[in-house]
Amino acid sequence: MPVVRISLMRPLAGRRAEVERLLEEMHVFFSQQKGFITGFRFASQDGDELGRIGVWESETRADEVAQMQHTMAIRGRLHQCIQPGHKEDLYNIQGTPLGLPPRRP
């Protein structure tokens, strides 16, 4: 069953560009992994919060990639640049996802 992982965070003062760079690095790495369907980075309209969304073929694949050494290294650097209270959740996709690109083999 496809899942979506959503992360939401607030950069520390003066660290926004670094957070954006790390989120992009993570996004590019994820996009190269088996089971990744699509994803993107986003920012709140007031610019206080940044986040990312990743859509995965399964919770198992999403969790395997989340536990990879490279992911953990990026996450460690990211946590040094964000305020406490980072939120990350995983949701099951219900119904038929519309407009998603075809799954890669």
C-alpha positions, 0 to 999 in steps of 0.5 A: 500500500502506498504511503506518504511521509510528511516532515515539517520543521522550523529552521534556527535563526540564520540557518534557513538556506542550510536547511533548504540545501539539506532537504534538497540533498535528502530529496535527491537521494530519496528520488534515486531509491527503489520504492520512491514514487514522487515527492517535493519540498515546500515552505509555508507562505510566511516562510517560517516552516519548511518541509518535505513530502515523499510518496513511497510504494510501501511503508517497508521501503520508506522505512528501509531508506529512512534507516540508510546510513546516508539518510541518517547522516543528512538527518543528523546535520539537519537536526543541528539546524532546526528548532526542537519539535520537528514533526514527521509522520507517515500516512497510508494513502487511501483511495486511488492516487490521482496524477502520480507518475507511474511507478519505476520498476 
